[in-house]
Amino acid sequence: MTSSKVSVGNTEIVSFLDTSFEVDWKVVFPNIDLENFQPYRDLYPGSYGEGKFRTYAHAYAIRSQGRTVLCDTGLGPGGGGRLLDDMRAKGVLPEEVDIVVFTHLHGDHIGWNLTSDKVPTFPKARYLVPQADWDFFVEQQAQGAPLQQVLPLKDLGVLELFSGERTLTPEITTYPTPGHTPGHTSLMISSAGERAILTGDLAHHPAQVDHSEWRFGFDSDPEQGVETRRKVFDQLERDGLVVAICHFPDPGFGRLVRLQGRRIFQVL
């Protein structure tokens, strides 16, 4: 069984599984025939359910220079999530989190922002939201944005908007990866000569590391999504970075390598 924790230089990344669920293939990949995914079934069995696409809602904590940064907050209790239980089981308490940063504002990434009493789940944290996603989901009232988990953060004075590359600690920097949403953001980690990246929803099925042109049904700008995915995945393969991809089978850690002419996601 692969570990839920990896070290990158002097940092530690901890993977949490909020929940897993299954979705009809045609909902998430409407333009890709299911038969195209069959050659990858033996390689990635965890992404195949009972006739459906099986996916995972992860969040990640990064311990860096005495601070704890949480990337995304899962689907939430309404979706059967267990993020807080998994965090405690792996030694990360909600009270320890200094920064919560969102890759984007889709509902399966912001579900644990607030308690049932409408106070921040992570009481001492600042919540960082990509400006372009705020503009798209909040200002334009885009359909499907679960604003009840976002808007109160502003009224509570704990929400900050950011754009471009933002330094969270000397070892963690936000890295724009737009396409899935206008402000979709990854986190780049660089410590003691080692590097890793948390990519949010840059891809959803592991076969997309080989077929970066395969589009996801919920991308706001599919063409930009393909371009961003190709650029980042080429870099990951070339430089050998550790990567965590939110919707890949638990715990989501791996590297992109070549095997028999295909680029694959090699689990750590």
Secondary structure, DSSP 8 states (H G I E B T S, - for coil): ---SEEEETTEEEEEEEEEEEEE-HHHH-TTS-GGGGGGGTTT-GGGB-SSSEEEEEEEEEEEETTEEEEE---S-GGGT--HHHHHHHTT--GGG--EEE-S---GGGSTTSB-TTSSBSSTT-EEEEEHHHIIIIIIS--TT--GGGTHHHHHTT-EEEE-S--EEETTEEEEE--SSSTT-EEEEEEETTEEEEE-TTS-SSGGGGT-TT---TT-SSHHHHHHHHHHHHHHHHHHT-EEE-TTSSTT-EEEEEEETTEEEEEE-
